[in-house]
Amino acid sequence: MAVSDAAQRVVREYESIREIRGPLLVVEGISDAAYDELVEVELANGERRRGRVLDTGRGYAIVQVFEGTTGISRTNAKVRFLARTLEIKVSEEMLGRIFNGLGEPIDGGPPIVSGVWRDVNGEPLNPAARLYPEDFIQTGISAIDGMNTLVRGQKLPIFSGSGLPHNMLAAQIARQATVRGEEEEFAVVFAAIGIMHDEALFFKRFFEETGAIKRTAMFINLADEPPMVRLITPRVALTLAEYLAFELDMHVLVILTDMTNYCEALREISAAREEVPGRQGYPGYMYSDLASIYERAGRAVGKKGSITQMPILTMPNDDITHPIPDLTGYITEGQIVLSRELWNRGIYPPINVLMSLSRLMKEGIGPGKTREDHANVSDQLYAAYARAVELRSLATIVGEESLSEVDRKYLRFADAFEQRFLKQGFYENRSIEETLDIAWEVLSILPESELYRIKDEYIRKYHPKYRRRAVGKRAA
């Protein structure tokens, strides 16, 4: 990482490594090291590695080395404490580029020349200066836009499972997401944390072939890189996002995948430090650590720009009560949950709408934002699909023939809902109007008396039966 020239620094050099423990160095004889201070380790062959201070006290400092400690000797390595935290140079030039987890270009292009230096830990946003999220973001995906609407400034995670298409969904959202009416100012910061080489290749090819790379800055951290870099990657990405949003007035969507890899790195480092473990071996401070990332989203008073976050995490054993999704759910404003059952039936995106929730949806929909019937239609879809799922279970016991005619219509509605509303192509980008029209088509399978969550005026205006009559009258 290049060095900022912004401040006077007192660099201290030591050759007193007491212990090497995994990715950690224990340095003796230092009394003035600061938490999170940047460190440079020089090996006997002249190689230099970077790290940061994790803990200090009683004349020692624990240093975590980004590139790992392999090859470092206790006797001939020099450790320099640089009296500053980790900084990166951020610039609008970073859009359209691909970087590693520390913000260094890996796309063969030139280094970032112009820009400003920023601490990767960011600057806390005063809660009193936050604006309430209320502007609709269109992702082009019906299950999200129609029933779990993403709002500008929101943090809405995606809960997935191993083998489910969360990477495809993340790429599709990054390519299609727009702030309606302000598309030219919208940018995507995409951080891939601890992913495999084939996944990295997929993301690179997808963004380059679709042209989405022009408004996207990608940060890729591979699974075979040291765990420390996984902890830095989302912070580097969010540092760029904060600069674009709050200094260049852009609307920024930040996608972080996979936060489970981040938490596994956090657990690995905690074990190396011999800390007392919490639930399932994760450190007790994982909640506050995740909050330090998720809370870097939002809108600020007097600032036109915004940061919207969509963290993606894979639930171990599909367990939504696992500490990672559990703590994430407490911090964020809802969740999008992917279903293995829907995926096995060939439905993409396999979003389980009954387990999904966007707590800020009501603020971002309605007249002037989406459409006047949006809230009613969403409520009716939830109610009808929930009843249909119950009737499916009942039908497996008593048989479909034992159900009433209305109940059988609910079963047909559920099939149409999954095949026509939930299911869509990987390259299919639906407007909110198209999403709501499809919703009305599947709801028209039910008798009008069952549409009890929709106002009569909306039924007469948007129901396919009445719309066909209106078209026929105009034609006559």
FISEZA-910649 format. One line per 4 residues: number of its first residue (from 1); their letters; for each residue x, y, z of C-alpha. Coordinates in nm, 3 decimals. Example, Ala and Ser with C-alpha at 12.3 -4.5 7.8 and 13.67 -1.06 7.14 Angstrom:
<nodes>
1	AS	1.230:-0.450:0.780; 1.367:-0.106:0.714 $
</nodes>
This chain:
<nodes>
1	MAVS	0.000:0.000:0.000; 0.135:0.341:-0.091; 0.197:0.594:0.186; -0.013:0.907:0.236 $
5	DAAQ	0.179:1.232:0.275; -0.093:1.399:0.480; 0.050:1.383:0.828; 0.370:1.389:1.029 $
9	RVVR	0.460:1.043:1.156; 0.704:0.899:1.406; 0.817:0.561:1.277; 0.954:0.322:1.541 $
13	EYES	1.161:0.019:1.446; 1.209:-0.294:1.655; 1.390:-0.627:1.615; 1.237:-0.791:1.921 $
17	IREI	0.989:-1.048:1.791; 0.909:-1.270:2.088; 0.674:-1.518:1.923; 0.523:-1.611:1.586 $
21	RGPL	0.177:-1.763:1.619; -0.010:-1.836:1.294; -0.066:-1.498:1.124; 0.038:-1.312:1.441 $
25	LVVE	0.364:-1.163:1.566; 0.423:-1.076:1.931; 0.668:-0.784:1.953; 0.838:-0.702:2.286 $
29	GISD	0.973:-0.376:2.424; 0.710:-0.140:2.283; 0.492:0.073:2.508; 0.333:0.322:2.269 $
33	AAYD	0.174:0.104:2.000; -0.185:0.200:1.918; -0.476:-0.027:1.837; -0.518:-0.070:1.459 $
37	ELVE	-0.183:0.101:1.392; -0.026:0.005:1.059; 0.293:-0.200:1.076; 0.562:-0.289:0.822 $
41	VELA	0.768:-0.606:0.859; 1.099:-0.623:0.671; 1.248:-0.970:0.615; 1.619:-1.048:0.585 $
45	NGER	1.591:-1.068:0.204; 1.444:-0.717:0.184; 1.083:-0.830:0.134; 0.831:-0.607:0.309 $
49	RRGR	0.492:-0.712:0.443; 0.216:-0.514:0.605; 0.013:-0.572:0.916; -0.177:-0.396:1.190 $
53	VLDT	-0.180:-0.392:1.568; -0.454:-0.607:1.720; -0.367:-0.567:2.086; -0.112:-0.391:2.303 $
57	GRGY	-0.012:-0.370:2.668; 0.257:-0.446:2.927; 0.538:-0.374:2.685; 0.424:-0.587:2.393 $
61	AIVQ	0.214:-0.556:2.079; 0.031:-0.827:1.886; 0.063:-0.765:1.512; -0.146:-0.935:1.248 $
65	VFEG	0.041:-0.970:0.916; -0.173:-0.932:0.604; 0.036:-1.157:0.381; 0.095:-1.421:0.652 $
69	TTGI	0.404:-1.498:0.860; 0.556:-1.773:0.645; 0.929:-1.707:0.604; 0.952:-1.453:0.886 $
73	SRTN	1.228:-1.521:1.139; 1.229:-1.407:1.501; 1.597:-1.313:1.484; 1.646:-1.111:1.167 $
77	AKVR	1.315:-0.941:1.087; 1.255:-0.570:1.149; 0.913:-0.446:1.263; 0.827:-0.080:1.200 $
81	FLAR	0.528:0.087:1.365; 0.410:0.358:1.125; 0.193:0.570:1.360; -0.108:0.566:1.128 $
85	TLEI	-0.398:0.342:1.042; -0.445:0.165:0.710; -0.540:0.411:0.436; -0.626:0.377:0.070 $
89	KVSE	-0.644:0.632:-0.208; -1.001:0.656:-0.336; -1.114:0.816:-0.659; -1.393:0.814:-0.914 $
93	EMLG	-1.132:0.655:-1.144; -1.182:0.331:-0.951; -1.517:0.272:-1.123; -1.464:0.029:-1.409 $
97	RIFN	-1.161:-0.125:-1.238; -1.084:-0.450:-1.053; -0.880:-0.453:-0.729; -0.758:-0.703:-0.473 $
101	GLGE	-0.876:-0.701:-0.115; -0.633:-0.424:-0.018; -0.740:-0.191:-0.298; -0.450:-0.259:-0.536 $
105	PIDG	-0.532:-0.290:-0.912; -0.528:-0.646:-1.048; -0.682:-0.579:-1.391; -0.355:-0.485:-1.562 $
109	GPPI	-0.441:-0.116:-1.559; -0.237:0.170:-1.412; -0.238:0.255:-1.042; -0.484:0.514:-0.914 $
113	VSGV	-0.309:0.850:-0.951; -0.560:1.117:-0.856; -0.773:1.086:-0.547; -0.776:1.139:-0.173 $
117	WRDV	-0.651:0.927:0.117; -0.908:0.778:0.350; -0.890:0.556:0.658; -1.042:0.215:0.575 $
121	NGEP	-1.232:0.218:0.906; -1.438:0.513:0.786; -1.584:0.795:0.989; -1.889:0.722:1.206 $
125	LNPA	-2.208:0.885:1.081; -2.381:1.080:1.356; -2.720:0.914:1.416; -2.879:1.257:1.435 $
129	ARLY	-2.747:1.331:1.084; -2.906:1.024:0.926; -3.198:1.056:0.687; -3.469:0.791:0.686 $
133	PEDF	-3.450:0.566:0.375; -3.754:0.616:0.153; -3.657:0.602:-0.217; -3.726:0.293:-0.428 $
137	IQTG	-3.438:0.104:-0.593; -3.540:-0.115:-0.886; -3.343:-0.441:-0.906; -3.544:-0.583:-1.197 $
141	ISAI	-3.626:-0.894:-0.991; -3.997:-0.936:-0.920; -3.965:-1.120:-0.588; -3.756:-0.832:-0.451 $
145	DGMN	-3.916:-0.530:-0.618; -4.272:-0.653:-0.573; -4.265:-0.808:-0.226; -3.937:-0.719:-0.052 $
149	TLVR	-3.860:-0.379:-0.194; -3.507:-0.241:-0.162; -3.495:0.122:-0.047; -3.210:0.366:-0.099 $
153	GQKL	-2.994:0.377:0.213; -3.117:0.039:0.340; -2.910:-0.265:0.436; -3.093:-0.576:0.311 $
157	PIFS	-2.896:-0.903:0.329; -2.945:-1.219:0.123; -2.943:-1.544:0.321; -2.837:-1.834:0.102 $
161	GSGL	-2.710:-2.192:0.135; -2.422:-2.388:-0.012; -2.487:-2.461:-0.379; -2.765:-2.205:-0.419 $
165	PHNM	-2.728:-1.936:-0.688; -2.642:-1.641:-0.464; -2.349:-1.547:-0.689; -2.578:-1.531:-0.991 $
169	LAAQ	-2.832:-1.324:-0.797; -2.562:-1.087:-0.673; -2.428:-1.036:-1.025; -2.777:-0.981:-1.166 $
173	IARQ	-2.865:-0.723:-0.901; -2.534:-0.542:-0.954; -2.598:-0.524:-1.329; -2.966:-0.425:-1.316 $
177	ATVR	-3.009:-0.209:-1.005; -3.112:0.149:-1.077; -3.244:0.450:-0.891; -3.540:0.543:-1.106 $
181	GEEE	-3.490:0.880:-1.271; -3.127:0.908:-1.160; -2.963:0.618:-1.344; -2.661:0.820:-1.455 $
185	EFAV	-2.549:0.876:-1.093; -2.580:0.517:-0.978; -2.265:0.315:-0.900; -2.196:-0.036:-0.772 $
189	VFAA	-1.917:-0.134:-0.532; -1.882:-0.512:-0.542; -1.668:-0.688:-0.281; -1.608:-1.064:-0.313 $
193	IGIM	-1.469:-1.202:0.013; -1.286:-1.535:0.033; -1.419:-1.671:-0.296; -1.277:-1.948:-0.517 $
197	HDEA	-1.083:-1.878:-0.837; -1.370:-1.999:-1.059; -1.613:-1.766:-0.879; -1.377:-1.473:-0.932 $
201	LFFK	-1.353:-1.560:-1.301; -1.734:-1.575:-1.324; -1.775:-1.228:-1.175; -1.502:-1.076:-1.394 $
205	RFFE	-1.644:-1.223:-1.714; -2.001:-1.134:-1.627; -1.934:-0.768:-1.553; -1.705:-0.726:-1.853 $
209	ETGA	-1.931:-0.904:-2.103; -2.248:-0.724:-1.992; -2.081:-0.383:-1.978; -2.179:-0.338:-1.612 $
213	IKRT	-1.812:-0.300:-1.523; -1.827:0.063:-1.645; -2.014:0.170:-1.332; -1.873:-0.096:-1.100 $
217	AMFI	-1.564:-0.112:-0.880; -1.476:-0.472:-0.797; -1.270:-0.586:-0.498; -1.178:-0.955:-0.513 $
221	NLAD	-1.030:-1.146:-0.221; -0.953:-1.513:-0.296; -0.997:-1.806:-0.059; -0.625:-1.891:-0.064 $
225	EPPM	-0.524:-1.546:0.061; -0.450:-1.486:0.432; -0.756:-1.448:0.656; -0.651:-1.099:0.759 $
229	VRLI	-0.715:-0.970:0.407; -1.074:-1.097:0.429; -1.129:-0.867:0.726; -0.992:-0.570:0.534 $
233	TPRV	-1.174:-0.624:0.201; -1.525:-0.504:0.298; -1.379:-0.202:0.475; -1.175:-0.102:0.173 $
237	ALTL	-1.484:-0.135:-0.048; -1.698:0.070:0.190; -1.433:0.341:0.210; -1.467:0.393:-0.166 $
241	AEYL	-1.847:0.380:-0.137; -1.847:0.653:0.131; -1.631:0.875:-0.087; -1.853:0.828:-0.394 $
245	AFEL	-2.173:0.881:-0.197; -2.093:1.160:0.046; -1.836:1.357:-0.151; -1.937:1.296:-0.514 $
249	DMHV	-2.315:1.275:-0.449; -2.357:0.933:-0.612; -2.612:0.667:-0.521; -2.403:0.360:-0.441 $
253	LVIL	-2.509:-0.003:-0.407; -2.258:-0.211:-0.209; -2.274:-0.589:-0.250; -2.066:-0.795:-0.007 $
257	TDMT	-2.035:-1.167:-0.076; -1.974:-1.387:0.118; -1.998:-1.253:0.474; -1.978:-1.609:0.608 $
261	NYCE	-1.619:-1.621:0.482; -1.557:-1.294:0.663; -1.688:-1.436:0.990; -1.485:-1.755:0.949 $
265	ALRE	-1.172:-1.539:0.916; -1.278:-1.349:1.227; -1.308:-1.679:1.416; -0.971:-1.798:1.287 $
269	ISAA	-0.795:-1.482:1.403; -0.975:-1.496:1.737; -0.855:-1.854:1.790; -0.498:-1.752:1.705 $
273	REEV	-0.522:-1.483:1.972; -0.647:-1.749:2.218; -0.958:-1.548:2.300; -1.246:-1.701:2.493 $
277	PGRQ	-1.490:-1.823:2.223; -1.859:-1.743:2.208; -2.140:-1.926:2.027; -2.004:-2.204:1.804 $
281	GYPG	-1.650:-2.075:1.849; -1.711:-1.728:1.707; -1.576:-1.435:1.911; -1.813:-1.261:2.147 $
285	YMYS	-1.755:-0.929:1.970; -1.875:-1.059:1.630; -2.200:-0.864:1.665; -2.024:-0.529:1.708 $
289	DLAS	-1.771:-0.619:1.438; -2.049:-0.692:1.186; -2.228:-0.375:1.294; -1.914:-0.172:1.215 $
293	IYER	-1.957:-0.289:0.853; -2.334:-0.290:0.810; -2.387:0.048:0.973; -2.172:0.215:0.708 $
297	AGRA	-2.486:0.232:0.495; -2.744:0.506:0.485; -2.815:0.864:0.390; -2.693:1.184:0.556 $
301	VGKK	-2.854:1.523:0.608; -2.731:1.769:0.346; -2.585:1.496:0.125; -2.745:1.398:-0.204 $
305	GSIT	-2.571:1.060:-0.226; -2.649:0.738:-0.041; -2.507:0.394:0.037; -2.731:0.089:0.010 $
309	QMPI	-2.593:-0.244:0.125; -2.681:-0.599:0.019; -2.457:-0.835:0.219; -2.478:-1.198:0.105 $
313	LTMP	-2.405:-1.487:0.338; -2.433:-1.865:0.313; -2.605:-2.025:0.610; -2.408:-2.331:0.732 $
317	NDDI	-2.637:-2.636:0.693; -2.912:-2.397:0.577; -2.959:-2.302:0.944; -3.111:-1.955:0.973 $
321	THPI	-3.052:-1.964:1.351; -2.675:-1.995:1.300; -2.487:-1.706:1.469; -2.392:-1.537:1.140 $
325	PDLT	-2.744:-1.494:0.991; -2.888:-1.453:1.341; -2.667:-1.154:1.428; -2.695:-1.013:1.077 $
329	GYIT	-3.074:-1.015:1.108; -3.056:-0.808:1.427; -2.843:-0.539:1.263; -3.001:-0.511:0.919 $
333	EGQI	-3.349:-0.412:0.803; -3.485:-0.746:0.686; -3.354:-1.034:0.476; -3.399:-1.211:0.141 $
337	VLSR	-3.397:-1.589:0.199; -3.316:-1.835:-0.080; -3.498:-2.171:-0.085; -3.329:-2.501:-0.170 $
341	ELWN	-3.670:-2.655:-0.246; -3.753:-2.392:-0.508; -3.405:-2.422:-0.662; -3.440:-2.800:-0.687 $
345	RGIY	-3.766:-2.744:-0.878; -3.587:-2.527:-1.135; -3.706:-2.187:-1.013; -3.462:-1.897:-1.039 $
349	PPIN	-3.426:-1.683:-0.837; -3.537:-1.928:-0.564; -3.653:-1.662:-0.319; -3.868:-1.785:-0.032 $
353	VLMS	-4.093:-1.482:0.000; -4.267:-1.613:0.314; -3.938:-1.608:0.507; -3.816:-1.285:0.348 $
357	LSRL	-3.882:-0.935:0.473; -3.794:-0.576:0.393; -3.873:-0.366:0.699; -3.844:-0.038:0.507 $
361	MKEG	-4.053:-0.147:0.208; -4.356:0.062:0.304; -4.144:0.379:0.291; -4.028:0.323:-0.068 $
365	IGPG	-4.347:0.227:-0.248; -4.673:0.392:-0.346; -4.782:0.684:-0.567; -4.489:0.876:-0.714 $
369	KTRE	-4.243:0.603:-0.619; -4.373:0.277:-0.765; -4.752:0.253:-0.817; -5.056:0.321:-0.603 $
373	DHAN	-5.163:-0.045:-0.586; -4.819:-0.180:-0.489; -4.875:-0.218:-0.114; -5.217:-0.383:-0.153 $
377	VSDQ	-5.093:-0.622:-0.421; -4.793:-0.725:-0.212; -5.008:-0.790:0.095; -5.250:-0.999:-0.110 $
381	LYAA	-4.971:-1.204:-0.266; -4.831:-1.285:0.078; -5.170:-1.382:0.219; -5.270:-1.593:-0.082 $
385	YARA	-4.937:-1.773:-0.115; -4.923:-1.849:0.259; -5.270:-2.008:0.241; -5.176:-2.199:-0.074 $
389	VELR	-4.864:-2.345:0.092; -5.080:-2.468:0.381; -5.330:-2.619:0.138; -5.048:-2.801:-0.044 $
393	SLAT	-4.957:-2.974:0.281; -5.321:-3.058:0.345; -5.366:-3.194:-0.009; -5.082:-3.442:0.043 $
397	IVGE	-5.282:-3.590:0.333; -5.646:-3.580:0.218; -5.596:-3.552:-0.158; -5.671:-3.257:-0.383 $
401	ESLS	-6.013:-3.400:-0.469; -6.123:-3.347:-0.109; -6.058:-2.973:-0.127; -6.319:-2.714:-0.217 $
405	EVDR	-6.323:-2.544:-0.557; -6.181:-2.226:-0.405; -5.901:-2.422:-0.237; -5.809:-2.585:-0.567 $
409	KYLR	-5.788:-2.238:-0.721; -5.541:-2.145:-0.449; -5.326:-2.441:-0.552; -5.335:-2.325:-0.915 $
413	FADA	-5.248:-1.975:-0.796; -4.941:-2.108:-0.608; -4.812:-2.286:-0.920; -4.865:-1.975:-1.134 $
417	FEQR	-4.709:-1.752:-0.868; -4.392:-1.961:-0.862; -4.365:-2.019:-1.236; -4.466:-1.674:-1.362 $
421	FLKQ	-4.395:-1.427:-1.082; -4.098:-1.571:-0.890; -3.930:-1.741:-1.184; -3.749:-1.523:-1.436 $
425	GFYE	-3.443:-1.535:-1.655; -3.091:-1.450:-1.544; -3.082:-1.169:-1.802; -3.449:-1.070:-1.757 $
429	NRSI	-3.484:-0.718:-1.620; -3.845:-0.637:-1.523; -3.969:-0.289:-1.449; -4.187:-0.245:-1.140 $
433	EETL	-4.487:-0.197:-1.369; -4.420:-0.533:-1.536; -4.381:-0.696:-1.194; -4.715:-0.561:-1.070 $
437	DIAW	-4.893:-0.655:-1.392; -4.767:-1.015:-1.360; -4.886:-1.013:-0.999; -5.235:-0.911:-1.112 $
441	EVLS	-5.237:-1.189:-1.372; -5.164:-1.459:-1.115; -5.406:-1.307:-0.862; -5.683:-1.313:-1.126 $
445	ILPE	-5.686:-1.694:-1.087; -5.858:-1.639:-0.751; -6.220:-1.523:-0.716; -6.255:-1.149:-0.662 $
449	SELY	-6.403:-1.219:-0.320; -6.067:-1.362:-0.214; -5.883:-1.037:-0.298; -5.979:-0.894:0.038 $
453	RIKD	-5.652:-0.706:0.095; -5.690:-0.491:-0.219; -5.911:-0.184:-0.242; -6.209:-0.214:-0.474 $
457	EYIR	-6.095:0.087:-0.674; -5.763:-0.085:-0.752; -5.940:-0.407:-0.850; -6.159:-0.217:-1.098 $
461	KYHP	-5.855:-0.031:-1.234; -5.588:-0.304:-1.256; -5.763:-0.643:-1.254; -5.711:-0.807:-1.597 $
465	KYRR	-6.084:-0.868:-1.636; -6.171:-0.500:-1.606; -5.871:-0.389:-1.809; -5.978:-0.617:-2.096 $
469	RAVG	-6.329:-0.470:-2.080; -6.188:-0.118:-2.092; -5.973:-0.204:-2.392; -6.274:-0.362:-2.566 $
473	KRAA	-6.486:-0.052:-2.510; -6.217:0.173:-2.650; -6.180:-0.054:-2.954; -6.557:-0.046:-3.011 $
</nodes>
